[in-house]
């Protein structure tokens, strides 16, 4: 075997995709510090909650060319009645031997922890990056979208994994999109939009968590987020927020809707190769001056207010704010094919499908 499998090498875990993929593949890494924070057993609430996990890198001639994380999300298994191990951050060169070593290691972990199936990508949960790109290759993706070249799903299928749970991401040309018809929210009914900005960030994000947990309760992949998990995942947003774009919809004092939309960071991350160095301040200032792309990370309405037009009103407000701030394009992160209401919303907006994604699953004997 010419491939060496290494466990627990954080530096190699960060470097592997840069060696595995070509610049034209469109892969953009999270900041190195953010990625390593996810792998910190003392910082990530997913690990401090007692969920077992491991990660590996595959090396050829001393160079990391692939990586994978495997873990058991006990809270998800308990909620959905599953016996599932999850894999994430499966990035690999078009190298069958390296892919087999990584996927066999993850499958072995699943057996050792008593699970009956292995499913991914989850980077690291369903409320973070999810899926494997299976279509729309070559499209310029947005922050929080998974990108991989066509050989990655082929490697998974060659190792016995099968696609399921199809999803799509979307893009909206703000200049070409027609005005979005939406219900007018009457302030006399107690409605008001509270922007998510630095001064009120903790309060607004806790309201957003409450709305998200309620509105997504029926999603077959969703697990309610604890305050600690949500702060861990969302805390980094504060430094990049454009307060004109994100808001919580309140009726009286009750949060009933939220939309979190941030400037797209992928151009900045690509320019810095996701590392902080001497040139980082220059790249950041250039990014702030030129930013014309934004991405909706999530939006939600509490379940007892579904069907009342609140989502359309929130989207109309955000689209108006994007145009006023001279943004030109908007990305929308994954929407599952089973989510008919959100897909209809995309059609009404005039958004075009950007990527096709699937989860991949393998039964573990």
URRACOR-V817537 format. One record per helix or strand. SS is the DSSP state (helix for helix, strand for strand). FROM is the first residue (numbers start at 1). LEN is the number of residues. Records with the same first field share a line. If there is no record, write none. Layout:
BEGIN
SS=FROM-LEN + FROM-LEN
END
This chain:
BEGIN
strand=3-5 + 53-8 + 63-9 + 84-9 + 117-4 + 122-2 + 129-2 + 132-4 + 162-12 + 191-5 + 247-5 + 254-10 + 293-9 + 329-8 + 352-12
helix=10-11 + 23-3 + 32-7 + 45-4 + 74-7 + 96-17 + 151-8 + 187-3 + 198-18 + 227-13 + 266-7 + 280-11 + 303-3 + 310-15 + 340-10
END
